[in-house]
């Protein structure tokens, strides 16, 4: 899907008119219309506002696939489980249990993260899961050296 399709679907799902969106984003109704016809794409600052308004990521708006796992704990994440930046926008790299308000919630070592994650792993023995996490975490952005 392209931005125009994603944006139009989000606007309609929210039950908002082009005029209402224009008022919320401080743009003209004509600008909103041009986004929906695919004539233009909003500037980055407006994309941030659209992202925040609808609670979706830039990648969702632009139709790009998102990273399916938290880059701190390795948990698969959906937009509802994504952490938030200081401005309230979704952070598609970290889950809400690792990241909020633009910072990590836990100041821990990789070994401590392994132990914190173990109780939430539904399959395998603790030893198998510990080995899995010990191998996985060093590959994630937070822990890469």
C-alpha positions in Angstrom: 0.0 0.0 0.0 1.1 3.5 -0.6 0.8 6.5 1.7 -2.3 7.8 0.0 -4.1 4.5 0.6 -2.9 4.1 4.2 -3.7 7.7 5.1 -7.2 7.5 3.5 -8.0 4.2 5.3 -6.8 5.6 8.6 -8.9 8.8 8.2 -12.0 6.9 7.3 -11.5 4.4 10.1 -11.3 7.3 12.5 -14.5 8.7 11.1 -12.9 12.1 10.2 -13.6 14.3 7.2 -10.8 15.9 5.2 -11.8 19.2 6.8 -11.5 17.7 10.3 -8.1 16.3 9.5 -6.9 19.6 8.0 -7.9 21.4 11.2 -6.2 18.9 13.5 -2.9 19.0 11.4 -3.0 22.8 10.7 -3.1 22.3 6.9 -5.6 23.1 4.2 -8.3 20.7 3.1 -6.8 20.9 -0.3 -3.5 19.5 1.1 -5.3 16.6 2.6 -7.1 16.0 -0.7 -3.8 16.0 -2.6 -2.4 13.4 -0.1 -5.3 11.1 -0.8 -5.1 11.4 -4.6 -1.3 10.7 -4.4 -0.3 14.1 -5.9 1.8 14.9 -2.8 3.1 13.4 0.4 3.3 15.5 3.6 6.5 17.1 4.9 8.3 15.2 7.6 6.9 17.3 10.4 3.4 16.7 9.2 4.1 13.0 8.8 5.1 13.0 12.5 1.8 14.7 13.4 -0.2 12.2 11.3 1.7 9.3 12.9 0.9 10.7 16.4 -2.7 11.4 15.5 -3.4 7.9 14.3 -1.0 6.1 16.6 0.9 4.4 13.8 4.6 4.4 12.7 6.1 6.1 9.7 6.7 2.7 8.2 3.0 2.0 8.5 2.0 5.3 6.9 4.4 4.9 4.0 3.6 1.2 3.5 7.1 -0.2 4.5 7.4 -3.4 6.5 8.3 -2.8 10.2 10.9 -4.6 12.3 9.0 -7.4 13.9 11.1 -7.7 17.1 12.1 -5.4 20.0 15.8 -4.5 19.5 16.3 -4.7 23.3 14.5 -7.9 24.5 13.8 -9.6 21.2 10.1 -9.9 21.8 7.9 -9.8 18.6 6.0 -6.5 18.6 3.0 -4.9 17.0 2.3 -1.2 16.8 0.2 -1.5 20.0 3.2 -2.8 21.9 5.7 -0.3 20.6 7.5 2.1 22.9 7.0 5.8 22.6 9.3 8.8 22.2 9.4 11.9 24.3 6.9 13.5 21.8 4.5 10.5 22.0 5.4 9.0 18.6 5.7 5.3 18.3 9.2 3.8 18.3 9.2 0.7 16.0 12.5 -0.5 17.3 11.6 -1.1 21.0 8.6 -2.5 22.9 6.8 -0.5 25.5 8.2 -2.7 28.2 11.8 -1.7 27.3 11.3 1.9 26.0 9.1 4.8 27.0 9.3 8.6 26.8 12.4 8.4 24.6 14.5 6.2 27.0 15.1 2.7 28.2 13.0 1.7 31.2 15.6 -0.6 32.6 19.2 0.2 33.1 20.4 -3.4 33.0 23.1 -5.6 31.6 22.4 -8.1 28.9 22.6 -10.9 31.4 20.0 -9.2 33.6 17.7 -8.7 30.5 18.0 -12.5 29.8 16.8 -13.2 33.4 14.0 -10.7 33.2 12.7 -12.2 29.9 12.7 -15.8 31.0 9.4 -15.9 32.9 7.6 -14.6 29.7 8.8 -17.2 27.3 6.0 -19.7 26.8 7.9 -22.6 25.2 11.0 -24.6 26.1 12.8 -25.1 29.4 14.4 -22.2 31.3 17.9 -23.6 30.2 16.9 -23.7 26.5 15.4 -20.3 26.7 18.4 -18.8 28.5 20.6 -20.2 25.7 18.3 -18.8 23.0 18.3 -15.3 24.6 22.0 -15.4 25.3 22.6 -16.0 21.6 19.9 -13.5 20.4 20.5 -10.4 22.5 24.0 -9.7 21.2 22.5 -9.4 17.7 20.0 -6.7 18.7 20.7 -3.0 18.2 20.7 -2.2 22.0 23.4 -4.7 22.7 25.6 -4.7 19.6 29.1 -3.5 20.4 
